[in-house]
Amino acid sequence: MVFKSHMNQALDEARAAAARDEVPVGAVLVAPSGEVVAAAGNRTREAHDPTAHAEMLVIREACAKAGSERLTGYDLYVTLEPCAMCAAAIAAARIGRVYYGAADPKSGGVAHGARVFSHPQAHHVPEVYDGISAAEAEAILKAFFAAKR
């Protein structure tokens, strides 16, 4: 199979989240077949749920569709470095690869902060590719927060 990035779709989900007044983070989960099985943007405010991050939403949807708590071999595209909560869920779901855009020095849990995948207690360590469309992801976030100030 030929590699195809799904980051543009994740960026579209981030823009849609911003339009809903949610922090603009988008995620897309791709099955080993190459089929997009779930796509979402943050919905924490709308759902009144602090766990309704884009990553958590796509993991829940994909697990429900797969009929399993394991997503072995799946690829996750997300516009912002996953936080510690989302990184732990990624490890628990056994997602194969994570592609993320912007780094998150304040709340990230992969390359910053908790560095969940670096701990010996991590159930699973996916392949991680950072900086995918990072400039565009950062621009969406910066514009959103600038409008709030």
N, CA, C and O of each residue as an XYZ file, in Angstrom:
596
protein
N       0.843     -1.182      0.000
C       0.000      0.000      0.000
C       0.892      1.251      0.000
O       1.946      1.270      0.636
N       0.467      2.266     -0.703
C       1.192      3.524     -0.795
C       0.766      4.427      0.364
O      -0.424      4.547      0.656
N       1.739      5.061      1.021
C       1.448      5.952      2.140
C       0.642      7.154      1.655
O       0.948      7.743      0.618
N      -0.384      7.505      2.412
C      -1.182      8.696      2.139
C      -1.425      9.404      3.453
O      -1.959      8.811      4.390
N      -1.047     10.646      3.531
C      -1.286     11.422      4.741
C      -2.744     11.859      4.802
O      -3.343     12.231      3.794
N      -3.292     11.805      5.996
C      -4.669     12.249      6.233
C      -4.686     13.506      7.101
O      -5.702     13.839      7.711
N      -3.549     14.196      7.148
C      -3.464     15.381      7.992
C      -4.370     16.503      7.498
O      -4.892     17.266      8.311
N      -4.569     16.622      6.192
C      -5.462     17.678      5.700
C      -6.876     17.502      6.239
O      -7.542     18.481      6.574
N      -7.331     16.263      6.324
C      -8.656     16.012      6.887
C      -8.671     16.349      8.384
O      -9.656     16.890      8.886
N      -7.600     16.038      9.087
C      -7.509     16.390     10.509
C      -7.525     17.915     10.678
O      -8.145     18.428     11.610
N      -6.852     18.632      9.790
C      -6.863     20.098      9.839
C      -8.276     20.632      9.588
O      -8.691     21.603     10.221
N      -9.007     20.013      8.678
C     -10.407     20.401      8.442
C     -11.242     20.197      9.702
O     -12.094     21.024     10.025
N     -11.002     19.106     10.410
C     -11.709     18.842     11.667
C     -11.345     19.889     12.722
O     -12.198     20.291     13.513
N     -10.098     20.327     12.739
C      -9.670     21.370     13.676
C     -10.376     22.686     13.363
O     -10.830     23.385     14.269
N     -10.466     23.017     12.088
C     -11.168     24.251     11.693
C     -12.648     24.185     12.091
O     -13.213     25.170     12.564
N     -13.259     23.032     11.897
C     -14.670     22.865     12.278
C     -14.831     22.995     13.788
O     -15.824     23.550     14.258
N     -13.868     22.490     14.549
C     -13.912     22.637     16.010
C     -13.844     24.112     16.389
O     -14.592     24.564     17.256
N     -12.964     24.856     15.751
C     -12.850     26.295     16.029
C     -14.167     27.003     15.735
O     -14.579     27.891     16.482
N     -14.819     26.618     14.665
C     -16.105     27.229     14.304
C     -17.175     26.947     15.357
O     -18.134     27.708     15.486
N     -17.016     25.858     16.108
C     -17.938     25.516     17.206
C     -17.476     26.115     18.530
O     -18.054     25.833     19.580
N     -16.425     26.947     18.478
C     -15.811     27.564     19.658
C     -15.136     26.541     20.570
O     -15.067     26.719     21.786
N     -14.646     25.482     19.964
C     -13.850     24.483     20.674
C     -12.382     24.725     20.346
O     -12.067     25.263     19.285
N     -11.488     24.337     21.239
C     -10.061     24.423     20.927
C      -9.834     23.626     19.644
O     -10.199     22.453     19.573
N      -9.236     24.251     18.636
C      -9.156     23.633     17.316
C      -8.113     22.525     17.176
O      -6.989     22.744     16.724
N      -8.529     21.345     17.575
C      -7.714     20.144     17.393
C      -8.578     19.150     16.636
O      -9.743     18.935     16.972
N      -7.991     18.547     15.611
C      -8.697     17.551     14.818
C      -7.914     16.262     14.751
O      -6.686     16.261     14.827
N      -8.642     15.152     14.608
C      -8.005     13.842     14.526
C      -8.722     12.971     13.502
O      -9.926     13.099     13.280
N      -7.952     12.089     12.890
C      -8.466     11.123     11.920
C      -7.814      9.786     12.229
O      -6.600      9.711     12.423
N      -8.616      8.733     12.275
C      -8.096      7.394     12.535
C      -8.304      6.542     11.287
O      -9.402      6.475     10.735
N      -7.222      5.893     10.856
C      -7.212      5.144      9.601
C      -6.927      3.670      9.885
O      -5.959      3.336     10.568
N      -7.778      2.797      9.355
C      -7.616      1.345      9.510
C      -6.434      0.857      8.685
O      -5.984      1.552      7.774
N      -5.930     -0.329      8.996
C      -4.821     -0.879      8.201
C      -5.133     -0.978      6.705
O      -4.217     -0.976      5.883
N      -6.414     -1.065      6.347
C      -6.814     -1.125      4.937
C      -6.648      0.212      4.218
O      -6.713      0.279      2.990
N      -6.430      1.288      5.004
C      -6.334      2.627      4.431
C      -7.631      3.403      4.513
O      -7.680      4.571      4.128
N      -8.686      2.772      5.012
C      -9.994      3.419      5.146
C     -10.028      4.318      6.382
O      -9.605      3.917      7.467
N     -10.534      5.532      6.205
C     -10.759      6.419      7.341
C     -11.972      5.882      8.088
O     -13.068      5.816      7.531
N     -11.778      5.497      9.350
C     -12.877      4.921     10.130
C     -13.499      5.912     11.105
O     -14.615      5.705     11.580
N     -12.775      6.992     11.403
C     -13.318      8.006     12.309
C     -12.564      9.311     12.118
O     -11.358      9.326     11.872
N     -13.306     10.405     12.236
C     -12.722     11.744     12.167
C     -13.513     12.627     13.113
O     -14.740     12.543     13.174
N     -12.802     13.480     13.857
C     -13.491     14.341     14.826
C     -12.602     15.514     15.205
O     -11.383     15.492     15.033
N     -13.256     16.525     15.721
C     -12.570     17.645     16.346
C     -12.972     17.677     17.808
O     -13.924     17.011     18.216
N     -12.252     18.445     18.583
C     -12.580     18.560     20.010
C     -14.057     18.890     20.212
O     -14.651     19.628     19.427
N     -14.640     18.335     21.272
C     -16.038     18.614     21.634
C     -16.192     18.698     23.150
O     -17.245     18.355     23.686
N     -15.158     19.147     23.837
C     -15.213     19.187     25.306
C     -16.287     20.133     25.822
O     -16.992     19.809     26.777
N     -16.416     21.288     25.205
C     -17.426     22.268     25.649
C     -18.827     21.812     25.272
O     -19.746     21.845     26.090
N     -18.975     21.393     24.042
C     -20.285     20.952     23.561
C     -20.817     19.774     24.377
O     -21.997     19.739     24.727
N     -19.946     18.813     24.679
C     -20.359     17.603     25.390
C     -20.283     17.761     26.912
O     -20.700     16.870     27.652
N     -19.748     18.899     27.377
C     -19.516     19.090     28.813
C     -18.729     17.905     29.361
O     -19.066     17.327     30.395
N     -17.660     17.562     28.623
C     -16.880     16.364     28.924
C     -15.398     16.668     28.718
O     -14.962     16.845     27.581
N     -14.618     16.730     29.795
C     -13.201     17.046     29.645
C     -12.413     15.973     28.900
O     -11.267     16.209     28.517
N     -13.000     14.810     28.690
C     -12.307     13.756     27.941
C     -12.679     13.744     26.463
O     -12.196     12.885     25.725
N     -13.511     14.658     26.014
C     -13.963     14.666     24.624
C     -12.955     15.346     23.697
O     -13.315     16.192     22.877
N     -11.695     14.960     23.844
C     -10.648     15.422     22.931
C     -10.827     14.693     21.602
O     -11.401     13.606     21.552
N     -10.339     15.291     20.547
C     -10.475     14.706     19.207
C      -9.960     13.270     19.166
O     -10.600     12.392     18.587
N      -8.798     13.032     19.783
C      -8.219     11.691     19.771
C      -9.124     10.684     20.467
O      -9.332      9.578     19.968
N      -9.658     11.069     21.619
C     -10.523     10.164     22.380
C     -11.784      9.842     21.583
O     -12.251      8.703     21.579
N     -12.328     10.848     20.912
C     -13.551     10.628     20.125
C     -13.332      9.648     18.986
O     -14.167      8.776     18.749
N     -12.214      9.784     18.277
C     -11.984      8.862     17.158
C     -11.639      7.465     17.650
O     -12.011      6.477     17.016
N     -10.934      7.369     18.766
C     -10.625      6.049     19.331
C     -11.921      5.349     19.744
O     -12.113      4.171     19.442
N     -12.809      6.069     20.431
C     -14.084      5.469     20.850
C     -14.895      4.992     19.652
O     -15.425      3.880     19.652
N     -14.989      5.841     18.633
C     -15.774      5.482     17.453
C     -15.179      4.281     16.731
O     -15.905      3.369     16.336
N     -13.857      4.280     16.557
C     -13.209      3.176     15.845
C     -13.317      1.867     16.627
O     -13.523      0.811     16.028
N     -13.182      1.918     17.936
C     -13.325      0.706     18.750
C     -14.734      0.158     18.647
O     -14.929     -1.054     18.553
N     -15.717      1.046     18.665
C     -17.108      0.608     18.536
C     -17.334     -0.066     17.179
O     -17.987     -1.107     17.098
N     -16.794      0.527     16.125
C     -16.949     -0.056     14.783
C     -16.217     -1.390     14.666
O     -16.705     -2.323     14.028
N     -15.035     -1.471     15.291
C     -14.229     -2.693     15.209
C     -14.754     -3.777     16.145
O     -14.443     -4.954     15.965
N     -15.542     -3.393     17.138
C     -16.006     -4.363     18.126
C     -14.879     -4.861     18.999
O     -14.884     -6.010     19.442
N     -13.903     -3.988     19.247
C     -12.720     -4.361     20.020
C     -12.120     -3.123     20.680
O     -12.272     -2.006     20.186
N     -11.442     -3.337     21.795
C     -10.726     -2.226     22.436
C      -9.322     -2.059     21.858
O      -8.582     -1.174     22.287
N      -8.954     -2.881     20.910
C      -7.637     -2.843     20.285
C      -7.742     -2.353     18.849
O      -8.613     -2.779     18.090
N      -6.844     -1.457     18.498
C      -6.792     -0.901     17.142
C      -5.397     -1.133     16.554
O      -4.777     -0.220     16.008
N      -4.931     -2.340     16.677
C      -3.593     -2.709     16.215
C      -3.448     -2.424     14.729
O      -4.278     -2.839     13.920
N      -2.391     -1.717     14.383
C      -2.119     -1.416     12.983
C      -2.807     -0.182     12.445
O      -2.618      0.174     11.282
N      -3.606      0.479     13.275
C      -4.288      1.697     12.844
C      -3.321      2.877     12.923
O      -2.348      2.852     13.676
N      -3.609      3.916     12.126
C      -2.819      5.151     12.122
C      -3.683      6.292     12.627
O      -4.832      6.443     12.210
N      -3.132      7.092     13.522
C      -3.826      8.264     14.047
C      -3.126      9.516     13.547
O      -1.913      9.666     13.692
N      -3.905     10.410     12.960
C      -3.415     11.729     12.545
C      -4.080     12.739     13.453
O      -5.304     12.742     13.579
N      -3.300     13.593     14.086
C      -3.865     14.603     14.980
C      -3.072     15.893     14.816
O      -1.853     15.867     14.645
N      -3.767     17.008     14.870
C      -3.137     18.294     14.550
C      -2.243     18.824     15.658
O      -1.397     19.683     15.407
N      -2.413     18.327     16.887
C      -1.621     18.791     18.026
C      -1.085     17.589     18.776
O      -1.754     16.561     18.879
N       0.113     17.718     19.296
C       0.704     16.659     20.122
C      -0.299     16.179     21.171
O      -0.821     16.995     21.930
N      -0.578     14.888     21.229
C      -1.543     14.391     22.208
C      -1.116     14.679     23.654
O       0.066     14.630     23.995
N      -2.108     14.979     24.483
C      -1.865     15.181     25.911
C      -1.612     13.819     26.563
O      -1.701     12.784     25.901
N      -1.300     13.823     27.848
C      -1.025     12.575     28.560
C      -2.230     11.631     28.547
O      -2.065     10.423     28.380
N      -3.433     12.169     28.721
C      -4.637     11.333     28.710
C      -4.794     10.633     27.363
O      -5.034      9.427     27.304
N      -4.658     11.392     26.294
C      -4.828     10.824     24.963
C      -3.695      9.862     24.622
O      -3.932      8.830     23.995
N      -2.479     10.181     25.021
C      -1.350      9.279     24.779
C      -1.569      7.949     25.497
O      -1.264      6.893     24.944
N      -2.093      7.989     26.719
C      -2.379      6.748     27.444
C      -3.450      5.937     26.722
O      -3.351      4.712     26.648
N      -4.464      6.600     26.194
C      -5.515      5.901     25.445
C      -4.953      5.315     24.149
O      -5.333      4.212     23.756
N      -4.067      6.030     23.491
C      -3.421      5.539     22.269
C      -2.646      4.261     22.580
O      -2.720      3.286     21.831
N      -1.901      4.269     23.690
C      -1.139      3.086     24.094
C      -2.077      1.935     24.443
O      -1.839      0.797     24.036
N      -3.138      2.220     25.190
C      -4.078      1.167     25.594
C      -4.767      0.547     24.385
O      -5.042     -0.653     24.374
N      -5.048      1.364     23.362
C      -5.701      0.864     22.154
C      -4.731      0.165     21.204
O      -5.148     -0.466     20.233
N      -3.454      0.280     21.488
C      -2.400     -0.344     20.665
C      -2.358      0.212     19.248
O      -2.098     -0.520     18.293
N      -2.614      1.509     19.117
C      -2.537      2.160     17.799
C      -1.105      2.060     17.287
O      -0.155      2.263     18.044
N      -0.954      1.752     16.019
C       0.366      1.484     15.452
C       1.238      2.695     15.223
O       2.428      2.673     15.535
N       0.652      3.767     14.673
C       1.426      4.955     14.329
C       0.636      6.204     14.677
O      -0.581      6.259     14.507
N       1.358      7.209     15.170
C       0.768      8.511     15.475
C       1.521      9.559     14.676
O       2.745      9.665     14.755
N       0.767     10.331     13.907
C       1.314     11.446     13.145
C       0.690     12.704     13.728
O      -0.532     12.852     13.708
N       1.513     13.613     14.246
C       0.925     14.843     14.769
C       1.606     16.069     14.202
O       2.752     16.032     13.753
N       0.850     17.164     14.241
C       1.320     18.417     13.677
C       2.111     19.244     14.666
O       3.319     19.059     14.813
N       1.437     20.154     15.344
C       2.096     21.099     16.243
C       2.543     20.436     17.536
O       1.843     19.586     18.087
N       3.709     20.832     18.011
C       4.178     20.407     19.328
C       3.387     21.169     20.385
O       2.891     22.266     20.125
N       3.270     20.588     21.574
C       2.543     21.237     22.668
C       3.393     21.224     23.934
O       3.219     20.363     24.797
N       4.323     22.194     24.042
C       5.198     22.229     25.213
C       4.450     22.393     26.542
O       4.948     21.973     27.586
N       3.270     22.994     26.510
C       2.506     23.233     27.738
C       1.742     21.992     28.202
O       1.785     21.652     29.384
N       1.049     21.317     27.295
C       0.164     20.221     27.690
C       0.422     18.909     26.955
O      -0.334     17.952     27.124
N       1.459     18.850     26.153
C       1.741     17.625     25.409
C       2.129     16.475     26.322
O       2.627     16.683     27.429
N       1.898     15.274     25.851
C       2.230     14.098     26.636
C       3.073     13.089     25.893
O       3.267     11.968     26.361
N       3.587     13.490     24.713
C       4.391     12.585     23.900
C       5.856     13.020     23.921
O       6.711     12.285     24.413
N       6.147     14.196     23.397
C       7.520     14.715     23.383
C       7.766     15.681     24.534
O       8.913     16.024     24.823
N       6.706     16.118     25.184
C       6.793     17.070     26.291
C       6.077     16.500     27.507
O       5.436     15.452     27.429
N       6.192     17.191     28.618
C       5.429     16.818     29.810
C       5.629     15.384     30.235
O       6.755     14.953     30.482
N       4.542     14.644     30.320
C       4.555     13.278     30.850
C       5.333     12.283     29.989
O       5.811     11.269     30.498
N       5.463     12.560     28.711
C       6.171     11.652     27.792
C       5.726     10.201     28.016
O       6.538      9.320     28.301
N       4.450      9.987     27.883
C       3.805      8.714     28.214
C       4.481      7.510     27.562
O       4.656      6.481     28.214
N       4.858      7.616     26.309
C       5.420      6.466     25.601
C       6.844      6.138     26.036
O       7.368      5.079     25.691
N       7.475      7.038     26.792
C       8.848      6.816     27.253
C       8.920      6.007     28.545
O      10.000      5.559     28.933
N       7.801      5.817     29.203
C       7.784      5.120     30.487
C       7.764      3.608     30.303
O       7.122      3.100     29.383
N       8.456      2.898     31.166
C       8.414      1.434     31.073
C       7.010      0.868     31.317
O       6.719     -0.263     30.928
N       6.146      1.655     31.958
C       4.779      1.216     32.218
C       3.865      1.353     31.009
O       2.727      0.885     31.053
N       4.321      1.976     29.938
C       3.494      2.126     28.737
C       3.152      0.740     28.199
O       4.039     -0.078     27.956
N       1.867      0.487     28.017
C       1.409     -0.813     27.527
C       1.902     -1.089     26.113
O       2.136     -2.236     25.729
N       2.054     -0.024     25.357
C       2.411     -0.141     23.940
C       3.037      1.177     23.521
O       2.624      2.239     23.988
N       4.015      1.120     22.659
C       4.648      2.332     22.150
C       4.470      2.374     20.635
O       5.066      1.577     19.910
N       3.648      3.306     20.164
C       3.467      3.417     18.712
C       4.659      4.107     18.069
O       5.471      4.736     18.748
N       4.752      3.981     16.757
C       5.697      4.798     16.013
C       5.130      6.214     16.048
O       3.924      6.399     15.884
N       5.981      7.211     16.257
C       5.521      8.597     16.347
C       6.260      9.434     15.308
O       7.485      9.383     15.194
N       5.476     10.210     14.551
C       6.019     11.120     13.548
C       5.453     12.504     13.844
O       4.241     12.711     13.781
N       6.321     13.436     14.162
C       5.856     14.775     14.543
C       6.150     15.796     13.455
O       6.917     15.544     12.526
N       5.520     16.953     13.596
C       5.780     18.061     12.680
C       5.044     17.987     11.358
O       5.347     18.763     10.451
N       4.084     17.077     11.215
C       3.339     16.941      9.958
C       2.366     18.126      9.838
O       1.446     18.249     10.647
N       2.556     18.977      8.860
C       1.740     20.191      8.681
C       1.712     21.047      9.946
O       0.697     21.666     10.265
N       2.819     21.073     10.649
C       2.900     21.789     11.930
C       2.600     23.275     11.793
O       1.886     23.832     12.627
N       3.125     23.928     10.768
C       2.915     25.375     10.614
C       1.433     25.700     10.462
O       0.943     26.667     11.045
N       0.725     24.898      9.684
C      -0.701     25.146      9.484
C      -1.492     24.870     10.764
O      -2.400     25.624     11.112
N      -1.146     23.798     11.455
C      -1.820     23.471     12.715
C      -1.585     24.574     13.750
O      -2.510     24.978     14.456
N      -0.353     25.053     13.835
C      -0.023     26.145     14.770
C      -0.793     27.409     14.422
O      -1.290     28.101     15.310
N      -0.893     27.713     13.130
C      -1.594     28.925     12.694
C      -3.069     28.875     13.098
O      -3.625     29.885     13.531
N      -3.697     27.723     12.963
C      -5.107     27.576     13.354
C      -5.258     27.813     14.852
O      -6.167     28.523     15.281
N      -4.382     27.228     15.639
C      -4.428     27.399     17.096
C      -4.167     28.847     17.499
O      -4.889     29.401     18.328
N      -3.143     29.459     16.918
C      -2.807     30.840     17.264
C      -3.941     31.812     16.909
O      -4.256     32.720     17.679
N      -4.536     31.613     15.753
C      -5.660     32.485     15.349
C      -6.834     32.323     16.310
O      -7.475     33.308     16.676
N      -7.116     31.106     16.715
C      -8.220     30.847     17.645
C      -7.990     31.565     18.973
O      -8.872     32.262     19.473
N      -6.800     31.389     19.534
C      -6.526     32.000     20.843
C      -6.353     33.512     20.756
O      -6.687     34.220     21.705
N      -5.839     34.022     19.641
C      -5.716     35.472     19.462
C      -7.087     36.116     19.449
O      -7.256     37.218     19.971
N      -8.072     35.448     18.861
C      -9.439     35.984     18.804
C     -10.097     35.985     20.186
O     -11.050     36.726     20.428
N      -9.582     35.152     21.083
C     -10.138     35.069     22.451
C      -9.605     36.176     23.348
O     -10.204     36.487     24.377
N      -8.484     36.768     22.961
C      -7.839     37.772     23.831
C      -8.305     39.151     23.548
O      -7.857     40.099     24.193
